Amino acid sequence: MNTAGTAPRTAEAPTPAVRPPGRRGTELALLALAVLLSVFGYCDVGLAKNGNVPPGAAGYGAGLGVLALLAHLAVRLRAPCADPLLLPIGVLLNGLGLVLIYRLDLETPGDPAAPAQLVWSTLGVTLFIVVVLALRDHRVLQRYAYVCVAAALALLTLPILFPAVNGARIWIRIAGFSIQPGEFAKVLLAVFFAAYLATNHRALSHPGRRVWGVQLPTGRVLGPVLAVWLLSVGVLVLERDLGTSLLFFGLFVVLLYAATGLTGWIALGLLLAGLGAVAVGRLEPHVHTRVEDWLHPFASIDAGLGANQLAQSLFAFAAGGVLGTGLGLGHSVLIGFAAKSDFILATAGEELGLAGLSAVFLLYGLLVERGFRAGLALRDPFGRLLAVGLASIVALQVFVIAGGVTGLIPLTGMAMPFLAQGGSSVVTNWAIVALLIRLSDRARRQDAEPDPDPDPGRAAGDRARAPDAEAAASGRQAAARAAYRAQVRRYPVAGHRAPTRPDRTGDDPGTAPAEEGAR
């Protein structure tokens, strides 16, 4: 009943949800630009080498355009609010990689790699479309964290059973078909690390002692870190793969810092990574050779044996200058057998110059930044850490490879994302872009729409149990009011402290009115 002078309450109409703009038209325009730039580079290589446009230019442009359009339609259908830059960046980098591989194929006609790379790119875009269409909610992946880590460990172990290739056991080769399982394992480990840290980040956030201005973690939480460190060292020893080892451990340390905010994890991670690399570099002959080549890149020239791969790579970067020699006019093929894979960045540096190489790095930096932005916008801890982890995979891989071919760190033997020859790498990178698309879509839609339940069966069960829960709540409220009335009858004299009165709209107690206590 409304008292005099009090206006009746009116129910406020709910504010209609406003979906953020999708900007799919922007994405389509950028995709068209990415395809045109790739076709222009393909034609430029043919004109520079043979004086005419390559006969397969129209087919190359049509194939790349169809793949880009199908991927765009999948995003428009299932992730209309996703970041409009992620897909065009992936298409442009993939197209540039095909151009560089085709350019090197002209120098090695007996070993063409561009047709196979185009097939792998098609498989990668197909996987991208499947992930975008099938994964409705990224939180579903959190339930399969331990399945992911078991599959990742199996993939890392399998290459040990096969012969070494170029000194490293990172390949599985059967009847002329080869894959690199470690490329798929890094995505699975990112899912596991994100799920584990989202669940245990409070326990890992307890600060320990402060040493030299750095807040170190407590000793009781070092178990998971040491376990991952031993895993990375085991990969380094058994597979002789420095790059994969640095990538896995660096990914875990970055996610630890993102989950806890303690700078001590960064300091501890750098210390453990340095100790492991120094120990294995001294004891493992293959890794020791790469360290010696890094420390003395021109030693083979001084010994009269000619320039090694690292020296040829440095010469290619120097010959490129600021603007480069032009596509098809360089000599990076002198690097040798790894010119299309590990050292393809040297071809880009020589023929595109410092300006072109900076543009490539800016594309990678923009891809990583959009991943970090999606992670910052997400509310659930698992989504935030997964976005940061996937973006960090790209960042760490680019740093490790670019640092190796420029002489900043020892060579690692990893593939440059999207650019280098390697089917496993390009398929995995398209899966990373697909997951970032889903995460960015969820980040931009979460303010306008309610969170969908990743388990529809559980939601149906909750709705079926809702009437019983409401009846139980009503019973608790009635019992609380009866107990209150009994207490009021025990304090009939004014001045006595009145009992607390339960809220009639819930179970939380409120303060009884003064007239009730006086009565």
N, C-alpha and C positions, 0 to 999 in steps of 0.2 A: 504494500500500500504506500502510495506517495504522500508525504507530509505536505502541509501548506507551504507555499512559497518555493517548493522544489519542482523543477521542471521534470517531466517524465523522461526517462532515458530512451534514447533511440539507438538502435543497432547501427553501427558504422558499416557502410558497404565496403567489402574487401577491395583493395586496390588491384586492378587487373594486372597480371604479369605481362611485362613487356620484354619480348625476346630481343636480345642485342642483334644488331645488323650482321648478316652472315658474311658479306663482302666476297661472295662467290664470283661476282663479275670481275672484281679486281684480280682474283686468283686466275680466272680464265685468261684475262689479258696478259698477265705475267707468264702464264704457260705458253701462250702464243709467242711472246718475246723470247722465251727460253728455247723453244723449238727452232725459231728463225735464227738465233745466234748459233745454235749447234749446226744447222744446215749450212750457214755461211762459213763456219770454220771448216766443214767437210769440203765444200767447194774450193775454199782458199788453199787447202792442202793439194788438191788435184791441179789447180792452176800453177802452184809453185813448183810442183814436181814434174808435171807432164805438159803444162801449157793449155790444158782444157779442163772443163768441168767433169768430174768423175761420172761414169755412166750410171752408177747406183745412187746418185744424189737424191733423185726423186723418191726412190724406194726407201732410202734411209729417212728422209724427212717425213714421208707418209707413215712409216712404221713408228717412229718416235712420236709423231703427232697423235696417232690412234691410241698409243699407250697412255699418253698424257691426258687425252680426252676421257678415256675409260676411268682413269684414276680420279679425274675431276668429277665425273658423274657419281662415282661411289661416295666421294666426300660430300657432294651436294645433297645426296639422298640421306646419308646416315649421320653426317657431322656437319650440318649447315653453318654452325657457328665457329668452326675450327679456324685456326690461324691461317690467313691467306698466303703466307710467305713460305710455309714449310714445303708444300708440294712443288712449287716452281723452283725452289732452290735445289731440291733433289733431282728434278728433271734436267736443270741446267748443268749441274755437276756430272750427272750420268752422261748427258750428251757430250760434254767436253771430254770426258774420259774416253768415249768411243772415238772421238776425233783424234785424240793423241795416240790411241792404240792403232787406229787405221794408218796414221802417219808413220809409225814405226814399222807397220807391216810392209810398207812400200820398200823399206830398207832390208827386210828379211822375207822375201817372197816365198821361201820354203817353209816358213813357220807362221802362217796367218793366225791371228788371235781375235780380230775384230768380229768375225761372224759368230764365234762361240760366245764372246762377251755380249753380243746383242741378244743371243738366246737366253743367257743368264739374266740379263736385264729384263727381258720379258717375264721370266719366272719371278723375278723380284717384284715387278709391278703387279703381277697376279697375286702374289702373297700379300702385297699392300692392300689390294682390293678385298681379299678375303678377310684380313684382320679388321679393316674398317667396317665391313658389312656384318661380320659375325660377332665382334666384341662389342656388346651393347653397353657394358659398364666395366671399367678397368678394375674395380674392386673385386671382381670375380677371380682375378689372378692371385689375390692374396691368399685364397684358400689352398692354392696349389704350390705354396712356397717350397715345401719339402720335396714335392715331386720334381720341381724345377731344379733344386740343388742336386738331387740324385741323378737326374738326366744330364746335368752339366758335368758332374764328376765322371759319369760314364763316357761322355763325349771327350773329355780331356784324357781319359785313360786309353781309349782305343788306339790312337796313333802310336803308342809305345809298342804295340804288337806288330807294327809294320816297319819296313826298312827306312832309314833316314834319307831325306832328300836335301841335298846341299848342306849337309851337316846337322840338320834339325829334324826331329821326329814330330812334325805337326800335320802331316798329310796322311790320308788314306787313299791308296791307289789300287783299284781293282779293274782289270781288263781295260786299261786306258782311260778309265773314269776316275777322277780324283776330287776329293772335297777336303776342306779344312774344318774339322769339327769345333776347334776353338772359337771360330767366328760365331757359331750358334750358341756356344756355351756362355759367351759374355752377356747375351741378353737374358738367358735363364738365370745367371748369377745376379744380374741387376734386379730381377724380380724377387729373388730370395733375399738379397741384402735389404731391399726396401721393406719387405714384409717383416723380416726379423727386427730391423731397427725401429719400424713403426710400432712394434709390440713392446720392445725392451728399451726404448730411448730414455725412459725415466731412470732406470737402473744405471744406464751408461752415462747419465748426466751428473752424477755425484762428483763434485770437484775434489781434487786431492791437494797436494802441496803446490805452492807456486815457486818455480825455479827460474831465476833470471827473467822475471816478468811474464813467464808462460805458465798458465794454469794446467797442471798435469792431472790426468785421471787417476782414480784410486786403483790400487793393485788388484782388488777383487774382480774388477770388470775387464781385466786384460786377457782373460781366457779366449773369448771369441777372436780378438785381434791376433793373438799369437797363433791360433788355429789357422786363420786365413793367411797369415804370414808363412807358416810352414807349408801350406798348400801351394803358395806362389813359388816358394823356394823349391818344392818338389817338382813343380812344372818346369822350373829353370834347369834343374839337374837332370831329370829324366828325359825331357823333350829338347833340351838345349835351346830354349826359346826365350830370350831375354824380353822381347816385346810383350808377349802374352803375360808373362809374370808381372811386369811392371803395370800392365793395364789392370789386371785383377786386383792387385794390392792397392793401387792408386784409387780404383773405383771404390773399394771398401772404406778407405780412409776419408775420401771426399764425402761419402754418405754418412760416415760417423760424425764428421764435423757439421754437416747439414742437419743431422738429427739432434745433436747435443749442443752445438755452439761453442765447444771447448777447443781453444787453439792448441791445447796439449796433444790432441789426437794428431794434428798435422805434424807437430814436432816429433812425436813418437813414430809416426808413419815414415817420415823422412829418415829417421835414424835406423829403423829396422830395414827399410828398403836399401839404404846405403850399406849396411852390414851384410845383408844377403848378397847384393851385387858384387861387393868386393871379395867376399869369400868364394863365391862360385866363379868369378872372373879369374881368380888365381888358380883354382883347382880344375875347372873344366876347360879342356884344350880348345874346343870350338869357340866358346865365349871369350877365352883368353886371346885368341887370334883377332877377334873383332875389337877387343879393347886395344890391342897393340896397333891395329890399323887406324884406330881413332886417334891414338896418341901420336903416331908417326905416319900420317897419310902419304907422305912423299918418300918414305924409306925405300920402296921398291924402285923408284926412279933413281935414287942415289946409288942403289945396288946394280943398276943397269938392266933391270928386268921390265922396265916400262911402267906406265901408270896403272895402279889398281883401280877398282871400281869407285872408291871414295874420291880418289884424286881426279878421275875423269868427271865425276859429278861436280866437284868444285870448279873444274875448268869450264864445264857447261854453264854453270851459274855466272862465272866471270865473263864468258863470251856473250851472254845475253844482254848485259848492260841494263840500261833503264827501260828501253822500249822493246828489246828483243830482236832477234834476227828475222822473225816472221815464221808463220807456220810452214813446216816442210823444208826450211832452209838451215836447220841446225845439224849438229853432228853428235847428238847424245847417244846414237846407236853404238858409239865406240865404248860405252859403258859395259856392254856385254849382255849376258843371258838374263839379267834382271832389269833391263831397261824398261820393259813394259809393266813391271810389277813394283818392286821395291823402289826403283829409281825413276819412276815416271814423272815425279815432281821436278827432276832435273831437266827433262824435256820441256816442261811448262816454263821453267825458269829461263832456259836458253832461248826459246822461240817466242815467248810472250814477254820476256824481260821482267824487271822488277815491278813495273806497273801492272802487268798481267798477273804476276804471282801474288801481288798484294790484293788484287781483286778476288783471286781464288780464296785467299785466306779470309777476306772479308765475308765471302759467302759462307765459309765454315763458321766464322764467328757469329754471323747473323743466325745461322741454324742453331747454334748452341744457345745464343741469347734468347731465342723464342722458346726453346725448351725450358730454360730457367724461368722465363716469365710465366709460362703455364704452371710450373711447379709452385711459384710464389702465390699465384692466384687460387690454387686449389685449397680446399679446407681440410680434407682427410689426410692424415699423415702418410698413409701408404702412397696415395697419388702424388703428393709433393715429393717424396723421396724417389719414387719411380721416375718422375719427369727429370729430376736433378741427375739421377743415375744414368738415364739414357743420353741426356745431353753431355754428361761428363765422359761417357764412352767415346763419343765423337771428338770431344776436346782433347782427351788424353791420347787418342790414336793419332790425331793430326800432329800433336806436339812430339810424340815419340818418333813418328816417321819423318817429319820435317827436320827435327833435331838430328836424326841419324844421317840424312843425305846432305845436310849442310855442315856436318862436323861438330855440332853442338854436343851431342851425346853419342855413344857407340851405336853402330847399326843394329837394328832389331829384327829385320826381316818381316815386317808387317805390311799390309796392303793399305794404301791411301784410300779412305772412304770414297766410293763412287768413281774415282779416277783410275785406279790401278786395275790391271788384269787380275781377275780372280772371281769365280762364280760364287763361292761361299760368301765372300765379303760383300758383293753387291746385293745379294739376296738378303743378308742380315741387315744391311743398312736401310733397305727399303722397309723391313719390318720395324726398325727403330723409328723411321719417319711415320709409319702408320700408327704406332703407339703414341707418338707425340701429337698426331692429329686428334686421336681420341681424347687424350688428356687435355689439350687446348680447347676442344669443343666442350668438355665437361666444365672446365674452368670458367668459360664465358657464359654458360647457361645456368650455372648453379644459383645465381642471384635471381633469376627470372622464373625458374621452375623448381618444384620439389625434387629432392634426391630420389631417383628410382631405386627400388630395393633390388640388389643384385640377385636375390633368391626369391622368385615369385612363389614357389611352394611354401616357403616359410612365411611370406606375407599372407597367403591364404589361410594358413593355420592360425596366425595371429588374429585375423579377422573373425575366424570361427570361434576363437576363445574370448573375443571381446565382450559378449553379453555376460559371461560368467565373471569376468573381471569387474564389470560395472556393478553387478549385483553384490559382489564381495565388498567393493568400496562403499556402496550404499549401506550395507550392514554395519561396517565399521563406523560410519558417520552417525547412524542411529544409536549405536551403543555408546559413542562418545557423548552425544547429547543427553542420554538418560543418566549417565554418570555425572554430568554437570548439574542436572536438576537435583539429584540426590545430594550433591555437595552444597548447593544453594540452600536447601532446607536445613542443613546443619549449621548455617551461619545466619540466623534471622535478625541479629542485633546490628544496628548501624555502627560503623567504625571498625568492625572486624574485616580482616583482609579477605576479599572475595576470591574464589578460585578462578583459574583461567578458563576461559570459555572456548570450546572448539569452534573453528570456523564452519559455518553451515554449508559452505561451498567446497569444503575439502577437509583434509585431515590435519592441517597445520593449525595449532592453537593460536588464538588471538587474545587480546586483553578484554575482560568483561566490562561492560559499561558501568558507570558509577551508580546509576539508579538501580541496577541489578544488585550490586553489592549492598547498597543501603536497604533494599527490600529484604 
